[in-house]
Amino acid sequence: MGALAAVMLVPTAVAHADQTDQDFTNYLQAHGVDLGSPALDVKAAQVMCKDLEAGYSQKDEIDQLTGSHRLSEGQAQMFVAAATADYCPAKHPPSKPSSS
């Protein structure tokens, strides 16, 4: 019965992943950030999170995006911020308090 319950949960996990992917790519598209296709955007975000877990810095990832993917510095920063927020929140920097 435990294995069946686990199998029944898979579609929910897949639906969540699909929604995350959709939200991520919609955000990038709305802000003019594009690595070539939505699938490539998602894959790059997932690989970036693995890099961050392995010890690379967000600056390393920004440099990679501005080099091989030819994003502007601002676009690369936006990509890294969105990717960490959606795919590896433990690596997403906390928001700075507003100075109002």
HULIN-V42957 format. One record per residue. N is the residue number from 0. RES is the residue in one letter. SS is DSSP state (h for helix, s for strand, l for the rest). D_CENTER is the distance of its C-alpha to the mean C-alpha in whole Angstrom. Layout:
N & RES & SS & D_CENTER
N & RES & SS & D_CENTER
This chain:
0 & M & l & 35
1 & G & h & 32
2 & A & h & 30
3 & L & h & 31
4 & A & h & 29
5 & A & h & 26
6 & V & h & 26
7 & M & h & 27
8 & L & h & 23
9 & V & h & 21
10 & P & h & 21
11 & T & h & 20
12 & A & h & 17
13 & V & h & 16
14 & A & h & 17
15 & H & h & 14
16 & A & h & 11
17 & D & h & 13
18 & Q & h & 13
19 & T & h & 9
20 & D & h & 8
21 & Q & h & 11
22 & D & h & 10
23 & F & h & 7
24 & T & h & 9
25 & N & h & 12
26 & Y & h & 11
27 & L & h & 10
28 & Q & h & 13
29 & A & h & 15
30 & H & l & 14
31 & G & l & 15
32 & V & l & 12
33 & D & l & 13
34 & L & l & 12
35 & G & l & 15
36 & S & l & 14
37 & P & h & 11
38 & A & h & 12
39 & L & h & 11
40 & D & h & 8
41 & V & h & 6
42 & K & h & 8
43 & A & h & 8
44 & A & h & 4
45 & Q & h & 6
46 & V & h & 9
47 & M & h & 8
48 & C & h & 7
49 & K & h & 11
50 & D & h & 12
51 & L & h & 11
52 & E & h & 13
53 & A & l & 16
54 & G & l & 17
55 & Y & l & 15
56 & S & l & 15
57 & Q & h & 12
58 & K & h & 15
59 & D & h & 15
60 & E & h & 12
61 & I & h & 13
62 & D & h & 16
63 & Q & h & 15
64 & L & h & 13
65 & T & h & 16
66 & G & h & 18
67 & S & l & 18
68 & H & l & 15
69 & R & l & 18
70 & L & l & 15
71 & S & l & 17
72 & E & h & 17
73 & G & h & 16
74 & Q & h & 13
75 & A & h & 12
76 & Q & h & 12
77 & M & h & 10
78 & F & h & 7
79 & V & h & 7
80 & A & h & 8
81 & A & h & 5
82 & A & h & 2
83 & T & h & 5
84 & A & h & 7
85 & D & h & 5
86 & Y & h & 5
87 & C & l & 7
88 & P & h & 9
89 & A & h & 12
90 & K & h & 11
91 & H & l & 10
92 & P & l & 13
93 & P & l & 16
94 & S & l & 17
95 & K & l & 20
96 & P & l & 23
97 & S & l & 24
98 & S & l & 28
99 & S & l & 30
